[in-house]
Amino acid sequence: MKPILIVIAGGSASGKTTVVEEIKAKIGHEDAVFIKHDDYYRCQDNLTPEERRKTNYDHPNSLENDLLVKHLKILLNNQAIDKPIYDFVTQTRKKETEHIEPTPVIILEGILALEDERIRDLASIKVFVNCDDDLRFIRRLKRDISERGRSVDMVINQYLATVRPMHHLFVRPTIRYADIIIPNDRDHVIGTQMLIRNIKALVKENKD
């Protein structure tokens, strides 16, 4: 059976991972594998910590999409990959990789997941998780302080310098490529249920 690729994009802290977890819970963890676009941020071992802090993580050039596209094609051909792992504390890739076996459903999630035409062309369903800017900032502030070792000032400065302008320049415009738009500033149950029904129908079609 040929796997299907679901691509989920949306602004930083819009709730993409929450949607992914709901999908996996309904589809079954054994039938779905989750790939974070974030893990394909470029290796920065050659840069000093100070230089790494200047990285614009919201620009498409920060991602190694050539490697991602190669890996997606391998998975869609029912073969395994060794995926990079990005560490946001050190701001570079970890030495170890993660072995990923192909499953009926492959889910790619990331703010710029729909920006690259090559990725869109591989996708069976393209999703954009939409959320109010203020709510996204609050969520990001909490996450980056608790999970990524950032200070309040660091999060605010990065948001004003790159996150907000890049969102409107590169992320938000990709909503036009989405097959399904899920609003996530209130209740997203209906949108998520519709997405899950479509995924199950595609999986059943592939099995028949």
C-alpha positions as CSV (number, residue, x, y, z in Angstrom):
1,M,0.0,0.0,0.0
2,K,1.4,3.4,-1.0
3,P,1.4,5.8,2.0
4,I,-0.3,9.2,1.9
5,L,1.2,12.5,2.9
6,I,-0.7,15.0,5.0
7,V,0.9,18.4,5.2
8,I,-0.1,20.7,8.1
9,A,1.0,24.4,8.0
10,G,0.1,27.5,10.0
11,G,1.7,30.2,12.1
12,S,4.0,29.7,15.0
13,A,2.1,28.3,18.0
14,S,-1.2,28.2,16.0
15,G,-1.9,24.7,17.4
16,K,-0.6,22.5,14.6
17,T,0.8,19.9,16.9
18,T,-2.5,19.7,18.8
19,V,-4.3,18.9,15.5
20,V,-1.7,16.3,14.7
21,E,-2.1,14.5,18.0
22,E,-5.9,14.4,17.5
23,I,-5.3,12.9,14.1
24,K,-2.9,10.2,15.4
25,A,-5.3,9.4,18.2
26,K,-8.1,8.7,15.8
27,I,-6.1,7.1,13.0
28,G,-3.9,5.1,15.3
29,H,-0.3,5.7,16.3
30,E,0.8,2.6,14.5
31,D,-0.7,3.8,11.3
32,A,0.7,7.3,11.3
33,V,4.2,8.9,11.6
34,F,4.7,12.5,12.5
35,I,7.6,14.5,11.0
36,K,8.4,18.0,12.2
37,H,9.6,20.4,9.5
38,D,11.6,22.0,12.3
39,D,14.0,19.1,12.3
40,Y,15.1,20.1,8.9
41,Y,16.5,23.4,9.9
42,R,20.0,23.6,8.6
43,C,22.9,22.3,10.7
44,Q,24.8,25.3,12.3
45,D,27.8,23.5,13.8
46,N,30.0,25.9,11.9
47,L,28.6,28.9,13.7
48,T,29.2,30.4,17.1
49,P,26.4,30.5,19.6
50,E,26.1,34.2,19.0
51,E,25.8,33.7,15.3
52,R,23.2,31.0,15.7
53,R,21.0,33.4,17.8
54,K,20.8,35.6,14.7
55,T,19.2,32.8,12.6
56,N,15.9,33.8,11.0
57,Y,14.0,30.6,11.6
58,D,10.9,32.0,9.9
59,H,12.5,32.4,6.4
60,P,12.3,29.5,3.9
61,N,16.1,29.6,3.4
62,S,16.6,28.4,7.0
63,L,15.3,24.9,6.1
64,E,17.0,22.1,4.2
65,N,14.0,21.2,2.0
66,D,16.1,19.3,-0.6
67,L,16.8,16.7,2.1
68,L,13.2,16.8,3.3
69,V,11.8,16.2,-0.2
70,K,14.3,13.4,-0.7
71,H,13.2,11.8,2.6
72,L,9.5,12.2,1.9
73,K,9.9,10.5,-1.5
74,I,11.7,7.6,0.2
75,L,8.9,7.2,2.8
76,L,6.2,7.4,0.1
77,N,8.1,4.6,-1.7
78,N,7.7,2.5,1.4
79,Q,11.3,2.7,2.5
80,A,12.7,3.9,5.9
81,I,14.7,7.0,6.6
82,D,17.0,8.4,9.3
83,K,15.7,11.8,10.1
84,P,17.7,14.7,11.5
85,I,16.8,16.0,15.0
86,Y,17.0,19.8,15.7
87,D,17.8,21.1,19.1
88,F,16.4,24.6,19.7
89,V,18.4,25.0,22.9
90,T,21.8,24.6,21.2
91,Q,20.3,25.9,17.9
92,T,21.8,23.2,15.7
93,R,21.2,19.6,14.8
94,K,21.8,16.8,17.3
95,K,24.5,14.2,16.5
96,E,21.9,11.4,16.6
97,T,19.1,10.8,14.1
98,E,15.7,9.3,14.3
99,H,14.9,6.1,12.4
100,I,11.5,6.4,10.7
101,E,9.7,3.5,9.1
102,P,7.0,4.2,6.5
103,T,3.3,4.0,7.7
104,P,0.0,4.3,5.9
105,V,-0.2,8.0,6.9
106,I,2.8,10.4,7.0
107,I,2.1,13.7,8.7
108,L,4.4,16.7,8.0
109,E,3.9,19.7,10.3
110,G,5.6,23.1,10.2
111,I,5.0,26.8,9.7
112,L,6.4,26.8,6.2
113,A,5.3,23.2,5.3
114,L,3.2,24.5,2.4
115,E,5.7,27.1,1.1
116,D,7.7,24.7,-1.1
117,E,5.9,23.6,-4.3
118,R,7.7,20.2,-4.3
119,I,6.2,19.4,-0.9
120,R,2.8,20.5,-1.9
121,D,2.9,18.2,-5.0
122,L,3.6,15.2,-2.8
123,A,0.7,15.9,-0.5
124,S,-2.6,14.1,-0.6
125,I,-4.2,16.7,1.8
126,K,-2.9,20.2,2.6
127,V,-4.1,21.8,5.8
128,F,-3.6,25.3,7.3
129,V,-4.3,25.8,11.0
130,N,-5.4,29.4,11.4
131,C,-5.2,31.3,14.7
132,D,-5.3,34.9,16.0
133,D,-1.9,36.6,16.1
134,D,-2.2,37.7,19.8
135,L,-3.1,34.2,20.9
136,R,-0.2,32.7,18.9
137,F,2.2,35.2,20.5
138,I,1.1,34.3,24.1
139,R,1.4,30.6,23.3
140,R,4.8,31.1,21.8
141,L,6.0,33.1,24.8
142,K,5.0,30.4,27.2
143,R,6.5,27.6,25.0
144,D,9.9,29.2,24.3
145,I,10.5,30.1,27.9
146,S,9.6,26.7,29.3
147,E,11.0,24.5,26.4
148,R,13.7,26.4,24.6
149,G,15.5,28.3,27.4
150,R,14.5,31.7,26.1
151,S,14.0,34.9,28.2
152,V,10.9,37.1,27.8
153,D,13.0,39.8,26.1
154,M,14.5,37.2,23.7
155,V,11.1,36.0,22.7
156,I,9.6,39.5,22.2
157,N,12.6,40.7,20.2
158,Q,12.6,37.6,17.9
159,Y,8.8,38.0,17.4
160,L,9.1,41.6,16.4
161,A,12.2,41.2,14.3
162,T,11.4,38.0,12.3
163,V,8.4,36.0,13.5
164,R,5.7,38.5,12.8
165,P,7.0,40.0,9.5
166,M,8.0,36.6,8.1
167,H,4.5,35.2,9.1
168,H,2.8,37.8,6.9
169,L,5.4,37.5,4.1
170,F,5.8,33.8,3.8
171,V,3.6,31.8,6.2
172,R,0.1,33.4,6.0
173,P,0.1,33.5,2.1
174,T,0.3,29.7,2.0
175,I,-3.2,29.5,3.3
176,R,-4.3,29.7,-0.4
177,Y,-2.8,26.3,-1.0
178,A,-4.8,24.6,1.7
179,D,-7.5,22.0,1.0
180,I,-8.8,22.4,4.6
181,I,-8.5,25.4,6.9
182,I,-8.9,24.7,10.6
183,P,-9.6,27.8,12.8
184,N,-7.8,27.2,16.1
185,D,-8.5,30.3,18.2
186,R,-11.8,28.8,19.4
187,D,-13.2,25.4,18.8
188,H,-11.6,23.4,16.0
189,V,-13.5,20.1,16.5
190,I,-15.5,20.2,13.2
191,G,-12.5,21.1,11.1
192,T,-10.4,18.3,12.6
193,Q,-13.2,15.7,12.3
194,M,-13.6,16.6,8.6
195,L,-9.9,16.2,8.1
196,I,-9.8,12.8,9.9
197,R,-12.8,11.6,7.8
198,N,-10.9,12.5,4.6
199,I,-7.7,10.8,5.8
200,K,-9.6,7.6,6.7
201,A,-11.3,7.6,3.2
202,L,-7.9,8.0,1.5
203,V,-6.4,5.2,3.6
204,K,-9.4,2.9,2.8
205,E,-9.1,3.8,-0.9
206,N,-5.4,2.9,-0.9
207,K,-6.1,-0.5,0.7
208,D,-8.9,-1.5,-1.7
